[in-house]
Amino acid sequence: FRHVIAPLADAGYRIIAPDCRGAGFSSKPASNFTKSAMAHGILQLLNTLGTTEPVHVINHDIAT
């Protein structure tokens, strides 16, 4: 995503680029490593950030 963050931000979008569990520099959890758990983590992040408006979520495939 590093190549699209600046153009999207320049277009007026607020960009949040978390390092999800098991991706990037994060270690893979021993259990509960599911798409549902990852989605719940993103929701928790948005709630913590105080996001109240609808959001667009863009993700890439995390191959297993």
C-alpha positions in Angstrom: 0.0 0.0 0.0 2.9 2.3 0.4 2.6 3.4 -3.2 -1.1 4.4 -3.0 -1.2 6.1 0.4 0.1 9.5 -0.8 -2.2 9.7 -3.8 -5.3 8.7 -1.7 -4.4 11.2 1.0 -3.8 13.9 -1.6 -7.3 13.2 -2.9 -8.7 14.0 0.5 -9.0 10.6 2.1 -8.0 9.8 5.6 -5.6 6.9 5.5 -5.2 4.4 8.3 -2.7 1.6 7.5 -2.6 -0.8 10.4 -0.2 -3.7 10.6 -2.7 -6.5 10.9 -2.0 -9.6 12.9 0.1 -12.0 11.0 1.0 -9.5 8.3 3.8 -7.0 7.9 5.9 -6.8 11.0 3.3 -8.5 13.2 3.6 -12.1 14.4 0.9 -14.6 13.5 -1.2 -15.4 16.6 -1.3 -19.0 17.8 -5.1 -19.1 17.6 -8.1 -17.2 16.3 -6.3 -16.2 13.1 -9.4 -15.8 10.9 -10.8 -13.2 8.6 -13.6 -12.6 11.1 -11.1 -12.0 13.9 -9.1 -9.6 11.7 -12.3 -7.7 10.8 -13.2 -7.4 14.5 -9.7 -6.0 15.1 -10.2 -3.3 12.4 -13.6 -2.5 13.9 -12.0 -2.1 17.3 -9.3 0.2 15.8 -12.0 2.4 14.1 -13.9 2.6 17.4 -10.7 3.5 19.3 -10.0 6.3 16.8 -13.5 7.6 17.3 -14.6 7.0 13.7 -18.3 7.7 13.4 -18.8 8.1 9.6 -18.9 5.3 7.0 -15.5 4.1 5.8 -14.1 2.5 2.7 -11.9 -0.5 3.6 -9.3 -1.6 1.1 -7.3 -4.7 1.7 -5.1 -7.0 -0.1 -5.1 -10.8 -0.2 -3.2 -12.4 2.6 -2.3 -15.7 1.1 -2.1 -18.7 3.4 
